[in-house]
């Protein structure tokens, strides 16, 4: 059984060509319906930035793992739709698998990312919890090591637990507050 840590995220940034907003929205509904039919599909989100270019959209596709993501990316149905969208928008791709996916988004339509202060507050809370547990469990275990080594070991524990355990849990737990 695979865990949420195996998730693969594919991010596409698109700039809609002015005058093609309606065609793009129709296209987005169709490609999302295609993605939902693929094994391993975990969710799709479209971000509409508050500031800057009103034609920019970020499409975030989440799958159980890299294999299911790659199967969807290489599928003829997706490739045909990607070819079609070139009539409506310019596109840029990125894949993500770690800290950038801490704030996994719910499976909804166009939303705005949570305010940075909320993301910072959740991250600080998660780091505090990890630090507290680390001090309770390991106490002075790292004290005999030189400062540079103990700091490195602590950072390894902190980042690993935040990435794979704490932040995915906290982002799900606080989803309604992060994304009202």
Secondary structure, 3 states (H helix, E strand, C coil): CCCHHHCEEEEEEEEECCCCHHHHHHHHHHHHHHHHCCCCEEEEEEECCCCCCCCEEEEEEEECCHHHHHHHHHCHHHHHHHHHHCCCEEEEEEEECCHHHCCCCCCCCEECCCCHHHHHHHHHHHHHHHHHHHHHHHCCCCCCCCHHHHHHHHHHHHHHHHHHHHHHHHHHHCHHHHCC
